[in-house]
Amino acid sequence: MPITSWMIYGAYGYSARLVAERAKERHLTPILAGRDVDKTRTLAEELGFAWRAFSLDDAQTIAAQLHDVNAIIHCAGPFSATSAPMIEGCLSAATHYFDITGEMRVFEHAHAERVDAAARQAGIVVCPGVGFDVVPTDCVAKALVDALPDATHLDLGFQSNMQVSPGTAKTM
């Protein structure tokens, strides 16, 4: 199924705002969403995007808000508290789930047998860790292994002048 409608949840947070701004630069049209009506609306109006505000207290409410959304990038932490209800809503709505966490408990939940089986039945992907710390670094490692097949060790290091987001600081 092609992705025709997608959402950024937690859109007014540090990392999600960067994703939303990049989407705007690339002429993409996500739906912005979050728990805070005023913050969500303000950012959506600033960027010219549609928006929705809803809490993560109930998977059925989440599913109802995702009824017309093919994929979500979940950016609202703490993920140890927010990912499970969002994943449940995505399973019910058959919406692909991606998040930016690096929290191990979220990976364990997303890969649990029940969640995996439900995702397969719904025909969706449940993929935490698409932020910088997991999926991209694994891709760099794979590219290096392919480029240097005789290597016996791999050490990755990153240098950045970028500040850590408030959410990342809390997770750490």
Backbone bond lengths (Angstrom), bond angles and torsions (degrees), N, CA, C in turn:
res aa  C-N    CA-C-N  psi(-1)  N-CA   C-N-CA  omega(-1)  CA-C   N-CA-C  phi
1 M - - - 1.446 - - 1.531 108.87 -
2 P 1.318 118.07 126.85 1.459 119.60 178.49 1.528 111.27 -70.19
3 I 1.319 115.54 150.74 1.458 121.01 177.55 1.523 107.47 -83.91
4 T 1.316 116.51 109.52 1.469 120.99 -179.61 1.518 112.10 -110.41
5 S 1.320 116.68 -18.77 1.453 121.23 -179.95 1.523 108.10 -143.64
6 W 1.333 116.42 127.01 1.456 119.42 -178.84 1.514 110.47 -139.16
7 M 1.319 114.36 158.81 1.462 121.14 -172.50 1.523 109.78 -131.27
8 I 1.329 114.39 146.23 1.462 122.03 169.80 1.518 105.94 -111.86
9 Y 1.329 117.23 113.22 1.464 120.61 -179.92 1.527 109.66 -98.36
10 G 1.337 114.58 135.99 1.465 120.59 -173.47 1.514 109.02 85.59
11 A 1.318 115.74 27.52 1.468 124.09 -167.12 1.519 114.53 -55.76
12 Y 1.302 118.15 -28.42 1.468 119.37 -176.44 1.522 112.71 -89.48
13 G 1.313 117.67 0.75 1.465 120.82 174.63 1.522 110.35 -74.71
14 Y 1.308 116.10 167.64 1.466 121.97 -174.35 1.534 112.51 -54.52
15 S 1.321 117.44 -59.49 1.467 121.01 -175.61 1.515 111.88 -67.82
16 A 1.325 116.98 -42.53 1.463 120.47 -178.58 1.519 111.12 -64.42
17 R 1.317 116.83 -37.25 1.468 119.42 177.68 1.526 109.87 -61.33
18 L 1.336 117.30 -39.94 1.463 120.00 176.75 1.533 110.71 -61.50
19 V 1.331 116.83 -41.42 1.464 121.00 177.98 1.532 109.83 -63.19
20 A 1.333 116.88 -44.57 1.463 121.04 -179.68 1.533 111.39 -63.38
21 E 1.322 116.19 -41.92 1.468 119.46 179.10 1.523 111.24 -65.31
22 R 1.333 116.71 -39.27 1.468 120.16 176.91 1.527 110.47 -66.02
23 A 1.311 117.47 -38.72 1.464 120.60 176.69 1.531 110.13 -59.38
24 K 1.300 116.49 -43.95 1.469 121.51 178.81 1.530 110.31 -60.49
25 E 1.342 116.78 -45.84 1.466 121.24 178.95 1.524 111.62 -58.50
26 R 1.326 116.09 -33.03 1.468 121.19 -177.50 1.526 112.70 -94.36
27 H 1.316 116.56 10.03 1.468 122.83 178.06 1.529 112.63 61.33
28 L 1.330 116.10 32.57 1.454 121.96 174.76 1.529 107.96 -91.76
29 T 1.316 116.94 162.15 1.465 120.00 -175.17 1.527 112.71 -131.98
30 P 1.326 117.17 69.73 1.467 118.45 175.93 1.527 110.77 -71.63
31 I 1.309 114.70 160.79 1.457 121.78 168.10 1.526 105.11 -90.78
32 L 1.313 117.36 127.93 1.457 120.15 177.22 1.519 108.83 -90.45
33 A 1.305 116.49 141.72 1.459 120.31 -178.73 1.514 110.33 -147.01
34 G 1.319 114.74 158.25 1.448 121.45 177.26 1.507 110.10 -177.87
35 R 1.310 115.64 179.17 1.457 120.99 -178.06 1.521 112.14 -80.41
36 D 1.318 118.08 -30.95 1.458 122.83 -175.00 1.530 110.34 -93.76
37 V 1.320 116.05 114.68 1.466 121.75 -176.43 1.530 111.06 -57.93
38 D 1.330 116.88 -51.95 1.462 120.51 -174.69 1.526 112.30 -64.03
39 K 1.317 117.36 -45.31 1.466 120.39 -179.62 1.528 111.30 -65.07
40 T 1.330 116.47 -40.59 1.459 120.60 -179.46 1.528 109.99 -66.17
41 R 1.317 116.29 -49.32 1.469 120.82 -179.47 1.528 110.89 -60.48
42 T 1.314 117.48 -44.95 1.468 121.01 -178.11 1.525 111.31 -58.95
43 L 1.322 117.11 -48.33 1.459 120.12 179.80 1.527 110.98 -65.47
44 A 1.321 117.09 -42.99 1.466 120.61 -179.65 1.533 111.13 -61.07
45 E 1.310 116.39 -42.68 1.466 119.67 178.31 1.520 111.15 -66.18
46 E 1.320 116.96 -39.04 1.468 121.59 178.09 1.527 111.19 -60.25
47 L 1.342 116.13 -41.62 1.467 120.72 -176.19 1.525 113.21 -94.00
48 G 1.331 117.36 -10.27 1.464 120.61 179.90 1.516 114.29 78.74
49 F 1.323 116.97 32.56 1.461 121.58 -179.17 1.524 111.03 -110.61
50 A 1.323 115.84 157.06 1.460 121.30 170.23 1.522 107.97 -68.78
51 W 1.317 116.62 160.04 1.461 119.33 -178.18 1.525 111.29 -149.82
52 R 1.319 113.88 161.43 1.464 123.17 175.27 1.521 107.89 -146.74
53 A 1.303 115.84 148.13 1.471 120.46 174.49 1.526 108.15 -124.54
54 F 1.331 115.53 128.57 1.458 120.70 177.22 1.516 108.71 -160.23
55 S 1.319 114.59 153.76 1.465 120.07 -179.28 1.525 110.02 -87.34
56 L 1.299 115.00 172.68 1.462 121.72 178.35 1.521 111.03 -109.21
57 D 1.340 115.95 27.91 1.455 120.92 -176.71 1.522 113.63 -79.51
58 D 1.339 117.24 -21.32 1.452 120.09 -171.72 1.528 109.90 -144.59
59 A 1.332 117.05 123.32 1.466 121.33 -177.46 1.520 112.38 -61.95
60 Q 1.338 118.27 -33.26 1.472 120.18 179.16 1.525 111.16 -67.92
61 T 1.321 117.54 -38.15 1.465 121.11 176.21 1.521 109.65 -64.59
62 I 1.319 116.22 -43.12 1.458 120.66 178.04 1.523 109.90 -60.47
63 A 1.323 117.40 -48.63 1.468 121.46 -179.98 1.520 111.28 -57.87
64 A 1.333 117.24 -40.24 1.466 120.45 178.75 1.527 110.97 -63.13
65 Q 1.327 117.06 -37.19 1.464 120.85 178.87 1.534 112.26 -73.26
66 L 1.327 116.19 -19.09 1.471 121.21 -178.91 1.523 113.25 -101.61
67 H 1.319 117.28 7.07 1.473 120.49 -172.64 1.531 113.49 -55.43
68 D 1.315 118.47 -28.31 1.460 122.33 -178.40 1.530 112.35 -116.36
69 V 1.325 116.99 18.99 1.460 122.46 -177.16 1.527 108.89 -112.16
70 N 1.340 116.60 125.43 1.465 120.86 -179.55 1.519 113.22 -80.30
71 A 1.347 116.91 -31.96 1.467 120.42 -175.24 1.521 109.40 -149.68
72 I 1.327 115.04 148.28 1.459 120.66 177.28 1.517 109.47 -129.96
73 I 1.317 115.50 140.92 1.457 121.96 168.42 1.520 105.18 -106.74
74 H 1.308 115.38 107.92 1.465 121.94 -175.70 1.526 108.45 -88.51
75 C 1.335 115.68 119.32 1.467 121.27 -174.94 1.521 112.16 -125.76
76 A 1.312 118.13 15.46 1.467 121.29 -176.52 1.518 110.80 -104.55
77 G 1.294 114.67 112.62 1.457 119.10 178.12 1.508 111.30 -99.10
78 P 1.307 117.43 -178.70 1.461 124.62 -0.92 1.528 110.07 -70.57
79 F 1.303 115.80 131.14 1.460 121.44 -173.01 1.512 112.66 -63.55
80 S 1.330 117.60 -28.09 1.466 120.14 177.08 1.527 110.34 -61.49
81 A 1.321 117.82 -22.49 1.465 122.02 178.50 1.528 112.83 -103.22
82 T 1.328 117.89 -26.04 1.469 119.42 -171.65 1.522 115.16 -105.13
83 S 1.318 117.85 -21.42 1.466 118.46 -173.45 1.526 113.30 -72.10
84 A 1.320 118.56 -40.52 1.468 120.02 -176.98 1.524 112.09 -59.75
85 P 1.347 119.85 -49.72 1.462 117.66 178.20 1.530 112.60 -64.69
86 M 1.331 117.48 -34.83 1.467 119.02 178.63 1.522 110.24 -67.17
87 I 1.320 117.59 -42.12 1.464 120.45 177.45 1.523 109.97 -61.22
88 E 1.327 117.67 -44.17 1.470 120.47 179.02 1.532 110.86 -60.15
89 G 1.323 116.88 -42.79 1.467 120.38 176.99 1.516 111.21 -61.91
90 C 1.334 116.70 -41.01 1.463 120.79 178.89 1.523 111.83 -65.64
91 L 1.328 116.76 -39.00 1.467 119.92 177.53 1.522 110.23 -61.69
92 S 1.329 116.87 -43.20 1.470 121.07 -179.67 1.524 112.23 -67.35
93 A 1.327 116.31 -36.75 1.465 120.55 -176.34 1.528 112.99 -91.99
94 A 1.329 117.56 -3.23 1.469 122.78 -175.19 1.527 110.58 56.47
95 T 1.338 114.98 49.63 1.463 123.12 179.88 1.531 108.56 -112.26
96 H 1.333 117.13 127.31 1.455 121.03 177.33 1.523 109.33 -59.89
97 Y 1.336 116.45 138.48 1.464 122.77 -176.96 1.516 110.99 -115.95
98 F 1.330 115.76 126.80 1.460 122.68 172.74 1.523 106.60 -132.53
99 D 1.334 116.95 145.56 1.457 118.65 173.21 1.518 109.65 -141.15
100 I 1.324 115.42 172.43 1.463 120.94 -173.81 1.521 112.45 -108.20
101 T 1.309 117.42 15.20 1.463 120.32 -175.69 1.521 113.05 -77.25
102 G 1.297 113.84 164.01 1.455 121.85 169.56 1.520 109.82 -125.92
103 E 1.348 117.15 14.90 1.461 122.17 -176.23 1.530 110.69 -77.84
104 M 1.309 116.42 122.69 1.460 121.96 -175.61 1.528 112.53 -59.02
105 R 1.335 117.84 -39.05 1.475 119.46 -179.42 1.526 111.38 -60.56
106 V 1.317 117.21 -32.55 1.464 120.69 178.61 1.526 110.13 -68.64
107 F 1.339 116.74 -42.01 1.467 119.82 177.40 1.525 110.32 -62.85
108 E 1.308 116.73 -42.72 1.468 120.37 179.58 1.520 110.64 -61.18
109 H 1.325 116.86 -44.14 1.468 120.14 179.15 1.529 110.75 -64.56
110 A 1.327 116.54 -46.24 1.469 120.65 -176.95 1.530 112.20 -63.45
111 H 1.322 116.46 -28.73 1.468 120.40 -178.52 1.527 113.08 -100.46
112 A 1.316 116.57 6.13 1.468 119.77 177.13 1.527 109.08 -62.64
113 E 1.301 115.55 149.32 1.468 121.09 -175.49 1.530 112.65 -54.88
114 R 1.330 117.69 -43.32 1.462 120.41 -178.15 1.528 111.49 -64.69
115 V 1.332 116.72 -44.44 1.466 120.59 -179.72 1.524 109.83 -66.67
116 D 1.323 117.14 -44.40 1.462 120.63 179.03 1.528 111.24 -59.27
117 A 1.320 116.99 -45.98 1.469 120.66 179.97 1.532 111.09 -63.48
118 A 1.320 116.88 -42.00 1.470 120.45 179.11 1.525 111.17 -66.06
119 A 1.330 117.16 -38.81 1.468 120.50 178.37 1.525 110.54 -65.58
120 R 1.317 116.73 -42.85 1.469 119.44 177.47 1.528 110.83 -61.43
121 Q 1.329 116.27 -43.00 1.464 119.67 179.76 1.529 111.13 -64.60
122 A 1.329 117.41 -37.53 1.464 121.46 179.15 1.526 111.99 -78.45
123 G 1.328 117.13 -12.51 1.459 120.83 -179.42 1.521 113.17 73.00
124 I 1.343 115.72 33.75 1.466 119.38 -178.35 1.521 111.54 -122.70
125 V 1.317 114.44 163.16 1.457 122.95 173.71 1.523 107.84 -98.07
126 V 1.321 116.47 135.39 1.467 122.33 170.86 1.518 105.13 -118.51
127 C 1.350 115.96 106.43 1.458 120.93 -172.03 1.522 111.58 -133.69
128 P 1.326 117.19 94.60 1.461 118.66 172.21 1.529 109.81 -76.60
129 G 1.311 115.56 164.55 1.454 120.22 170.77 1.508 116.79 84.73
130 V 1.337 118.30 25.63 1.465 118.96 179.88 1.525 112.32 -84.89
131 G 1.338 116.99 2.19 1.459 120.64 172.73 1.514 109.44 -73.14
132 F 1.308 117.90 -174.13 1.459 121.37 -172.63 1.521 113.93 -62.21
133 D 1.307 118.75 -33.06 1.459 120.09 -167.10 1.519 117.11 -78.52
134 V 1.314 121.38 -11.93 1.462 119.42 -175.85 1.527 112.11 -126.83
135 V 1.314 118.56 -77.94 1.462 121.31 -173.83 1.537 111.89 -59.32
136 P 1.333 119.97 -49.27 1.471 118.12 -179.80 1.529 113.56 -61.37
137 T 1.322 117.08 -39.81 1.464 118.41 -180.00 1.530 111.17 -69.32
138 D 1.324 117.61 -34.31 1.460 120.14 174.79 1.537 110.47 -64.53
139 C 1.331 116.88 -37.63 1.466 120.69 177.62 1.529 111.13 -65.11
140 V 1.332 117.55 -41.33 1.468 121.34 176.20 1.523 109.17 -61.62
141 A 1.329 117.65 -45.08 1.461 121.09 179.21 1.525 110.92 -59.83
142 K 1.321 117.45 -44.36 1.468 121.48 179.81 1.528 110.86 -63.28
143 A 1.326 117.17 -42.81 1.462 120.80 178.88 1.529 110.79 -62.21
144 L 1.336 116.56 -40.19 1.464 119.95 178.36 1.527 111.75 -67.44
145 V 1.311 117.29 -40.61 1.470 120.67 177.48 1.528 110.15 -62.00
146 D 1.334 116.70 -42.28 1.470 120.17 178.28 1.526 111.78 -65.66
147 A 1.333 116.72 -37.91 1.460 121.26 -178.30 1.528 112.21 -75.95
148 L 1.324 116.50 -27.60 1.472 121.44 -176.26 1.534 109.88 -128.49
149 P 1.325 117.99 67.09 1.469 120.16 -172.95 1.526 114.92 -64.42
150 D 1.327 118.99 -20.62 1.465 121.14 179.99 1.523 113.13 -87.48
151 A 1.317 117.44 -5.02 1.466 120.79 -179.64 1.527 109.60 -65.82
152 T 1.318 116.37 146.46 1.464 120.61 179.52 1.525 112.63 -109.38
153 H 1.324 117.61 -13.50 1.457 122.22 179.69 1.529 109.40 -139.09
154 L 1.306 115.20 152.97 1.453 120.21 178.25 1.520 108.50 -139.41
155 D 1.300 116.20 120.10 1.462 122.19 173.78 1.517 107.31 -119.98
156 L 1.317 116.36 122.84 1.460 120.90 177.62 1.521 108.77 -103.96
157 G 1.297 115.86 137.32 1.456 121.11 175.35 1.513 108.40 -136.22
158 F 1.296 116.18 145.93 1.456 121.15 -179.76 1.511 108.87 -130.30
159 Q 1.307 114.50 137.81 1.455 120.05 174.96 1.513 107.27 -118.38
160 S 1.297 115.40 132.05 1.453 119.35 -178.34 1.520 109.28 -149.46
161 N 1.288 115.03 145.68 1.457 121.18 172.98 1.521 110.59 -95.38
162 M 1.327 116.04 3.41 1.448 122.10 -177.52 1.531 110.37 -70.96
163 Q 1.307 116.08 138.73 1.455 120.15 176.70 1.532 109.43 -80.13
164 V 1.298 116.46 153.37 1.455 122.12 177.52 1.526 108.42 -77.76
165 S 1.325 116.12 135.72 1.466 120.44 178.67 1.522 109.95 -68.69
166 P 1.332 117.73 158.37 1.470 119.47 177.56 1.535 112.82 -57.80
167 G 1.336 116.84 -37.94 1.461 119.61 179.43 1.516 112.07 -66.30
168 T 1.328 116.21 -40.60 1.469 119.95 178.21 1.517 110.17 -65.16
169 A 1.302 116.32 -40.53 1.478 120.08 178.12 1.524 110.93 -60.25
170 K 1.339 117.62 -41.35 1.467 120.78 178.83 1.531 110.64 -66.11
171 T 1.322 116.69 -41.78 1.460 120.65 179.82 1.514 111.09 -63.28
172 M 1.330 116.57 -40.62 1.462 120.70 -179.43 1.507 110.03 -65.73
